[in-house]
Amino acid sequence: MDLTFALDPEVTPALRDEVVALWTDVSNAGGAVGFVAPVTAERVRPVAERQLDGVADGPDRLLTARDDATGRLAALLFLESQRFDLMEHWRLLKRVMVHPGLQGRGYGAMLLAEAERVAREWGLAGLKLTLRGGLGLEGFYGRSGYREVGRVPGAIRVADGDDRDDVTMWLDLR
C-alpha cells in the first residue's frame, strides 16, 4: 500500500473526527501520545481540538498520510512552533502516530521522512521531539537520524509506581 501525504489539510469537522478516532485507537493500542489506555474519544477530543486549533489558527502545521487504497487517515504528526522568535529555526514534532492496524509497514518511517523533507524545504535547522521512555522508541527514531539529547528521569507518571523518562531527541538538519 502507498501513502499520500498532505501538509496543512483543511481542518474540517470530518478531519477533526478522523484525528480523534486515530488518536483514540493509537492510545488504546499502547501508543505514547498523551494518554494511557483505556481512553475514550470523549477524553481525547478536547486535547485534539486544542492541538488542531493551533493548526487552524496558526502557527502550527499538520502533516497527514492517507492510505491510497482506502482513503483512510493512516498517520499524522504536528509540526509545532514554540511561538518564540529565538526558536523559529526549528520545530517540535508532536503526536507522531500511525494507526495500529497499519503498523509494521514502514509508515512511521515514511511519515518522519516526509516531515524531514518539509522541514528542509522550509530551511529549518532541526526537528525536536520528546518521547515516553520504556517503550523502545529511541531505536525507532534513531533509525530515522534522531539522536537523544536529553532525558528527565521519571518525569512521566503513567500509573502509580510507573514513572517513565521524558526523552528529548533531535534531528540536525544543518
C-alpha positions in Angstrom: 0.0 0.0 0.0 1.1 3.5 -0.7 0.5 6.7 1.3 -0.5 10.2 0.1 0.8 13.0 2.3 -0.9 16.3 2.8 0.6 19.3 4.6 -2.0 21.6 6.2 -5.2 19.9 5.0 -8.3 21.9 5.7 -9.3 21.4 9.3 -12.9 20.4 8.7 -15.3 18.8 11.2 -14.7 15.5 9.3 -10.9 15.7 9.7 -11.3 16.6 13.4 -13.4 13.4 13.9 -10.8 11.3 12.0 -8.0 12.7 14.1 -9.9 12.0 17.3 -10.6 8.4 16.1 -7.0 7.8 15.1 -5.6 9.3 18.4 -8.0 7.2 20.4 -7.1 4.0 18.6 -3.4 4.7 18.9 -3.7 5.4 22.6 -5.8 2.3 23.3 -3.1 0.2 21.4 -0.5 1.5 23.9 0.8 4.4 21.8 2.5 7.1 23.8 0.6 10.1 22.5 -0.5 11.8 25.7 -2.9 9.2 27.2 -2.8 5.8 28.9 -5.3 3.1 27.8 -8.1 2.7 28.1 -9.3 6.1 26.8 -12.4 7.2 25.1 -12.9 9.6 22.2 -14.7 11.9 24.6 -11.5 12.1 26.7 -9.3 12.6 23.6 -11.4 15.2 21.8 -10.6 18.3 23.9 -6.9 17.7 23.7 -7.2 17.0 19.9 -9.3 20.1 19.4 -6.7 22.3 21.1 -3.9 20.8 19.0 -6.0 21.2 15.8 -6.8 24.8 16.8 -3.1 25.6 16.7 -3.1 24.4 13.1 -6.4 26.1 12.0 -5.4 29.4 13.7 -1.6 29.0 13.1 1.3 28.8 13.5 1.3 25.0 13.9 1.2 22.7 10.9 -0.3 19.3 10.4 1.1 16.5 8.2 -1.3 13.7 7.4 -0.9 10.4 5.5 -3.8 8.7 3.9 -3.8 5.1 2.7 -4.2 5.2 -1.1 -6.3 2.1 -1.2 -8.9 3.1 1.3 -8.5 6.9 1.6 -8.4 6.3 5.4 -6.3 8.5 7.7 -3.3 6.3 8.3 -0.8 8.5 10.1 -0.2 12.1 11.2 2.1 14.4 13.1 2.1 18.0 14.1 4.9 20.4 13.5 4.6 22.8 16.4 6.0 26.3 16.7 7.4 27.3 20.0 5.9 30.7 19.5 9.2 32.3 20.4 11.2 34.3 17.8 14.6 32.8 19.0 13.3 29.3 18.3 11.7 29.8 14.9 14.5 28.0 13.1 13.3 24.6 14.3 10.0 22.8 15.0 8.8 20.3 17.6 7.2 17.1 16.2 4.1 16.3 18.3 1.7 13.4 18.4 3.5 11.2 15.9 1.1 8.4 15.2 0.3 5.5 12.8 -2.9 3.6 13.0 -2.3 0.4 15.0 -3.7 -1.8 12.2 -1.2 -0.3 9.7 1.9 -0.5 11.9 4.9 -2.6 10.8 4.6 -1.5 7.1 7.2 1.3 7.4 4.6 4.1 7.5 6.1 5.7 10.6 9.5 5.9 8.9 7.8 7.3 5.8 6.0 9.9 7.9 9.2 11.0 9.6 11.0 11.2 6.2 8.2 13.4 4.8 8.4 15.7 7.9 12.2 15.9 7.3 11.7 16.7 3.7 9.2 19.5 4.6 11.5 20.9 7.3 14.4 21.0 4.9 12.2 22.7 2.3 11.4 25.4 4.9 15.1 25.8 5.7 14.8 24.7 9.3 17.9 23.8 11.3 16.3 20.9 13.1 13.4 18.9 14.4 12.9 18.0 18.0 10.6 15.5 19.6 10.0 14.1 23.0 9.0 10.6 23.9 8.0 8.4 26.7 10.8 6.1 27.8 10.4 2.4 28.4 8.8 1.7 25.0 11.9 1.3 22.8 11.0 4.4 20.8 14.6 5.7 21.0 15.6 3.0 18.5 12.8 3.7 16.1 13.6 7.4 15.9 17.3 6.7 15.9 16.9 4.8 12.7 15.5 8.0 11.1 18.5 10.0 12.2 17.3 11.4 15.5 19.7 11.3 18.5 19.0 11.5 22.1 20.0 14.9 23.5 18.3 14.9 26.9 16.4 12.8 29.5 14.4 13.7 32.6 14.2 10.5 34.7 10.7 9.6 35.9 9.1 12.8 34.6 6.1 11.0 33.1 3.8 9.1 35.5 1.7 6.6 33.6 0.4 5.0 36.8 1.2 4.8 40.5 4.6 3.3 40.7 5.2 3.5 36.9 7.2 6.6 36.2 8.9 6.9 32.7 11.7 9.1 31.5 10.9 12.1 29.3 13.4 11.7 26.4 14.3 14.5 24.1 15.6 13.7 20.6 16.9 16.0 17.9 17.4 15.7 14.1 20.0 18.2 13.0 19.2 19.5 9.5 22.2 21.8 9.1 
